[in-house]
Amino acid sequence: MEVSYLNRLTLRQLDVFLAVCQHRSYSKAAQQLALTQPAVSSQIRSLEDVVGQALFDYLGKQLFLTSAGELMQRAARDLKQRLVHLEIELTELHGRLQGSLNIAIESSAEQLLPSYINQFCLQHPDVNISLHVVNHQRLLERLADNLDDLAIMTQVPEGRALSYTPFAEHQLLVVASPNHPLTQQSENHGISLIQLLEHPLLLREPGSGSRQIFESFCRQQSCVIQHVRQVGSNLAIRQCLLNGDGCAVLPAALVAEDISTGKLRELAVDGFPIRRSWCAVYPKGKHLNPLTKAFYELLQTGGNKLSVPGSS
């Protein structure tokens, strides 16, 4: 039988290639891999010699994948993922799980996931977990590129080939500092959505999941958000509120303690809290390795055993 010329590929070449794909830069890939830039260039040239085609186009100072490069990227990712599966399956033969688990979450889930991760690590002490915290839009991009074993989000878009399972409730509240003009009105009469939108709101960037949920809610009520001050993270918004500045729509888990201690006030706005579900998501057709399956099952069954801040 004739031996395929691709058998001359090495795993090291694929590691270097994937690093360049990720950063679109030889120098940044070299920094990640603790190599020199000439060494990275040499590995890519060797890989292109084996493939017989260019893998990158150089347009100005930017690096772009060629059609052959896109095929190689997909194959390289599949191969690396299969090797991870093999490693986990081999360790399973010894009766315990070990290996690495990559999880990407929306930033609003930062208060949710640690309890699950801590419980999982207690059950499987040989497991290493990498947690990537991004906004909703970036999370969708990571899903499309199959960069993670599992993703955690609230709004699973229709029309995409994604499998998902809800596992916990997600609440959005309207909160403000105690001296905000709406605080007294909320306690006495309640607040309509229109009245809320007459005041400046601290909101995340447009790619944020919590902002998208709030914008969708406003559209359903035929209301328009008028005055926005954009802030880059929920934690930064919370700090602004604690400093006595404005009102905002934030995850209940983030501000539950502040509300209980009186540092912040929950405003009684019509239609709030907005309730959604946290979902564990992965591309359809993806084979979950034993490690990911075990964490997936914990999410499905562990919610009854864990105390998650801000959940009812």
C-alpha positions as CSV (number, residue, x, y, z in Angstrom):
1,M,0.0,0.0,0.0
2,E,1.3,3.4,-0.9
3,V,2.1,5.6,2.1
4,S,0.4,9.0,2.2
5,Y,2.8,12.0,1.9
6,L,0.9,13.5,4.8
7,N,2.5,10.9,7.1
8,R,5.5,13.2,7.2
9,L,3.5,15.7,9.2
10,T,4.6,16.1,12.8
11,L,2.5,17.1,15.9
12,R,5.0,19.9,16.6
13,Q,4.3,21.4,13.1
14,L,0.6,21.2,13.8
15,D,1.0,22.9,17.2
16,V,3.0,25.7,15.6
17,F,0.5,26.0,12.8
18,L,-2.5,26.3,15.2
19,A,-0.7,28.9,17.3
20,V,-0.1,31.0,14.2
21,C,-3.8,30.5,13.2
22,Q,-4.9,31.7,16.6
23,H,-2.8,34.8,16.8
24,R,-2.4,35.6,13.0
25,S,1.2,36.5,13.9
26,Y,4.5,34.6,13.8
27,S,5.9,36.6,16.7
28,K,2.9,36.1,19.0
29,A,2.9,32.4,18.2
30,A,6.6,32.2,19.0
31,Q,6.0,33.9,22.3
32,Q,3.2,31.5,23.2
33,L,5.3,28.5,22.3
34,A,8.6,29.8,23.8
35,L,10.3,29.6,20.4
36,T,12.1,32.1,18.3
37,Q,10.3,33.7,15.3
38,P,12.7,32.1,12.8
39,A,11.9,28.7,14.3
40,V,8.2,29.3,13.9
41,S,8.8,30.4,10.3
42,S,10.9,27.3,9.6
43,Q,8.1,24.9,11.0
44,I,5.5,26.6,8.8
45,R,7.7,26.3,5.7
46,S,8.3,22.6,6.4
47,L,4.6,22.1,6.8
48,E,3.9,23.9,3.5
49,D,6.5,21.7,1.8
50,V,4.8,18.6,3.0
51,V,1.3,19.9,1.9
52,G,2.6,21.3,-1.3
53,Q,0.6,24.4,-1.0
54,A,0.8,27.8,0.8
55,L,-1.1,27.9,4.0
56,F,-1.1,31.6,4.6
57,D,-1.4,34.7,2.4
58,Y,0.5,37.8,3.4
59,L,-1.5,41.0,2.6
60,G,0.3,44.0,3.8
61,K,1.1,43.3,7.5
62,Q,-1.8,40.9,7.9
63,L,-1.8,37.2,7.8
64,F,-4.8,35.3,6.2
65,L,-5.4,31.6,5.8
66,T,-5.5,30.2,2.2
67,S,-8.1,27.6,1.2
68,A,-5.6,24.9,1.9
69,G,-4.8,26.6,5.3
70,E,-8.5,26.5,6.3
71,L,-8.6,22.8,5.5
72,M,-5.4,22.2,7.4
73,Q,-6.7,24.2,10.4
74,R,-9.9,22.1,10.6
75,A,-8.0,18.8,10.3
76,A,-5.4,19.9,12.8
77,R,-8.0,20.8,15.4
78,D,-9.8,17.5,14.8
79,L,-6.6,15.6,15.3
80,K,-5.6,17.4,18.5
81,Q,-9.1,16.9,19.9
82,R,-9.0,13.2,19.1
83,L,-5.6,12.9,20.9
84,V,-7.2,14.5,23.9
85,H,-10.1,12.0,23.7
86,L,-7.5,9.2,23.6
87,E,-5.6,10.4,26.6
88,I,-8.8,10.7,28.6
89,E,-10.0,7.3,27.5
90,L,-6.7,5.7,28.4
91,T,-6.7,7.2,31.9
92,E,-10.3,5.9,32.3
93,L,-9.0,2.4,32.0
94,H,-7.3,3.1,35.4
95,G,-10.5,4.0,37.0
96,R,-10.1,7.8,37.3
97,L,-10.5,10.8,35.0
98,Q,-7.6,13.1,34.3
99,G,-6.7,15.6,31.6
100,S,-7.6,19.1,30.6
101,L,-11.1,20.6,30.2
102,N,-11.6,23.9,28.3
103,I,-14.8,25.8,29.2
104,A,-15.9,29.1,27.8
105,I,-18.5,31.2,29.6
106,E,-20.3,34.5,29.2
107,S,-19.0,37.0,31.7
108,S,-22.4,37.0,33.5
109,A,-21.8,33.4,34.5
110,E,-18.7,34.3,36.6
111,Q,-20.6,33.9,39.8
112,L,-22.4,30.7,38.6
113,L,-19.6,28.4,37.4
114,P,-17.1,28.3,40.3
115,S,-19.4,26.2,42.5
116,Y,-19.8,23.6,39.7
117,I,-16.1,23.6,39.0
118,N,-15.1,23.3,42.6
119,Q,-17.4,20.3,43.1
120,F,-16.1,18.7,39.9
121,C,-12.5,19.2,40.9
122,L,-13.2,17.6,44.3
123,Q,-14.6,14.6,42.5
124,H,-11.8,14.5,39.9
125,P,-8.6,16.0,41.5
126,D,-6.4,15.0,38.5
127,V,-8.4,17.3,36.1
128,N,-7.1,20.7,34.9
129,I,-9.8,23.2,34.0
130,S,-9.2,26.3,31.8
131,L,-12.0,28.8,32.0
132,H,-12.3,31.4,29.3
133,V,-14.6,34.4,30.2
134,V,-15.9,36.4,27.1
135,N,-18.9,38.2,26.0
136,H,-21.8,36.6,24.1
137,Q,-20.6,37.5,20.6
138,R,-17.1,36.2,21.3
139,L,-18.5,33.0,22.7
140,L,-20.4,32.4,19.5
141,E,-17.2,32.9,17.6
142,R,-15.4,30.4,19.8
143,L,-18.2,27.9,19.3
144,A,-17.9,28.3,15.5
145,D,-14.2,27.6,15.7
146,N,-14.6,24.7,18.1
147,L,-12.1,26.1,20.5
148,D,-13.6,24.7,23.7
149,D,-15.0,21.5,25.1
150,L,-18.2,23.2,26.3
151,A,-19.7,26.7,26.3
152,I,-22.1,28.3,28.9
153,M,-24.5,30.9,27.6
154,T,-28.1,32.1,28.1
155,Q,-29.3,32.8,24.5
156,V,-28.7,29.9,22.1
157,P,-29.2,31.4,18.6
158,E,-31.6,29.7,16.2
159,G,-30.3,28.5,12.9
160,R,-27.0,27.3,14.2
161,A,-26.0,23.7,14.5
162,L,-25.8,23.6,18.3
163,S,-26.8,21.1,21.0
164,Y,-27.7,22.6,24.3
165,T,-29.2,21.7,27.7
166,P,-30.6,24.3,30.2
167,F,-29.3,23.7,33.7
168,A,-29.8,26.8,35.9
169,E,-31.9,30.0,36.1
170,H,-30.5,33.3,35.1
171,Q,-32.1,36.5,36.4
172,L,-31.5,40.1,35.4
173,L,-32.5,42.8,37.9
174,V,-32.7,46.6,37.8
175,V,-30.5,47.9,40.6
176,A,-29.4,51.4,41.7
177,S,-27.5,53.1,44.5
178,P,-29.7,53.9,47.5
179,N,-29.7,57.6,46.8
180,H,-30.9,57.3,43.1
181,P,-34.1,59.3,42.3
182,L,-35.9,56.1,41.3
183,T,-35.2,54.3,44.6
184,Q,-37.9,56.2,46.5
185,Q,-40.4,55.9,43.6
186,S,-39.8,52.2,43.4
187,E,-40.6,51.7,47.1
188,N,-43.8,53.8,46.9
189,H,-45.4,53.1,43.6
190,G,-43.2,50.8,41.4
191,I,-41.7,51.9,38.1
192,S,-42.8,51.4,34.5
193,L,-40.3,50.5,31.9
194,I,-40.9,53.8,30.1
195,Q,-40.1,55.7,33.4
196,L,-36.9,53.7,33.8
197,L,-35.7,54.5,30.3
198,E,-36.0,58.2,30.9
199,H,-33.0,57.9,33.1
200,P,-29.4,57.1,32.0
201,L,-28.5,53.4,32.3
202,L,-25.1,51.8,32.7
203,L,-25.0,49.0,30.2
204,R,-22.4,46.6,28.8
205,E,-21.1,46.7,25.2
206,P,-23.5,45.6,22.3
207,G,-21.9,42.1,22.1
208,S,-22.8,41.4,25.7
209,G,-25.5,38.7,26.4
210,S,-27.1,40.6,29.3
211,R,-27.4,43.8,27.1
212,Q,-28.9,41.8,24.3
213,I,-31.5,40.2,26.6
214,F,-32.5,43.7,27.9
215,E,-32.7,45.2,24.4
216,S,-34.9,42.3,23.3
217,F,-37.1,42.8,26.3
218,C,-37.5,46.5,25.5
219,R,-38.3,45.7,21.9
220,Q,-41.1,43.4,23.0
221,Q,-42.5,46.2,25.1
222,S,-42.2,48.6,22.1
223,C,-39.8,50.8,24.1
224,V,-36.5,52.4,23.0
225,I,-33.4,52.7,25.2
226,Q,-32.6,56.4,25.1
227,H,-29.7,57.2,27.5
228,V,-26.8,54.7,27.7
229,R,-23.5,54.9,29.4
230,Q,-21.4,52.0,28.1
231,V,-19.1,50.2,30.6
232,G,-16.9,47.3,29.7
233,S,-17.8,44.7,32.4
234,N,-20.5,43.9,34.9
235,L,-18.0,44.2,37.8
236,A,-17.1,47.8,36.6
237,I,-20.9,48.6,36.4
238,R,-21.4,47.3,39.9
239,Q,-18.5,49.4,41.2
240,C,-20.0,52.5,39.6
241,L,-23.3,51.8,41.4
242,L,-21.5,51.3,44.7
243,N,-19.9,54.7,44.2
244,G,-23.4,56.2,43.9
245,D,-23.6,56.5,40.2
246,G,-26.7,55.6,38.2
247,C,-28.8,52.5,37.7
248,A,-28.2,49.4,35.7
249,V,-29.5,46.0,34.6
250,L,-27.3,43.3,36.2
251,P,-27.3,39.5,36.9
252,A,-28.9,38.8,40.3
253,A,-26.0,36.6,41.3
254,L,-23.6,39.5,41.0
255,V,-25.5,41.9,43.3
256,A,-27.4,39.5,45.6
257,E,-25.1,40.3,48.6
258,D,-25.0,44.1,47.9
259,I,-28.8,44.1,47.9
260,S,-29.0,42.1,51.1
261,T,-26.6,44.5,52.9
262,G,-28.4,47.6,51.6
263,K,-25.4,48.8,49.5
264,L,-27.6,48.6,46.4
265,R,-31.4,48.6,45.9
266,E,-33.4,46.4,43.6
267,L,-35.9,48.6,41.7
268,A,-39.5,47.3,41.3
269,V,-39.7,47.8,37.5
270,D,-42.6,46.2,35.6
271,G,-41.6,42.9,33.9
272,F,-38.5,42.4,36.1
273,P,-36.7,40.3,37.0
274,I,-36.1,39.0,33.5
275,R,-35.7,35.2,33.7
276,R,-33.7,33.1,31.3
277,S,-31.8,29.8,31.5
278,W,-28.1,29.1,31.6
279,C,-27.4,26.4,28.9
280,A,-24.5,24.1,28.3
281,V,-23.7,24.3,24.6
282,Y,-21.6,22.5,22.0
283,P,-21.6,22.0,18.2
284,K,-24.0,19.4,16.9
285,G,-22.2,16.3,15.9
286,K,-19.3,16.9,18.3
287,H,-18.4,13.8,20.3
288,L,-17.9,14.7,23.9
289,N,-14.9,13.1,25.5
290,P,-15.4,11.3,28.9
291,L,-14.2,14.3,30.8
292,T,-16.6,16.7,29.1
293,K,-19.4,14.2,29.5
294,A,-18.8,14.0,33.2
295,F,-18.9,17.8,33.6
296,Y,-21.9,18.0,31.4
297,E,-23.7,15.5,33.6
298,L,-22.7,17.5,36.8
299,L,-24.3,20.6,35.3
300,Q,-27.5,18.7,34.6
301,T,-27.7,17.0,38.1
302,G,-25.7,19.3,40.4
303,G,-28.0,22.3,40.3
304,N,-30.2,20.8,43.0
305,K,-27.2,20.4,45.3
306,L,-25.5,23.7,44.8
307,S,-26.3,27.1,46.3
308,V,-26.1,29.6,43.5
309,P,-26.2,33.3,44.5
310,G,-29.2,35.2,43.2
311,S,-31.2,32.1,42.2
312,S,-34.7,31.4,43.5
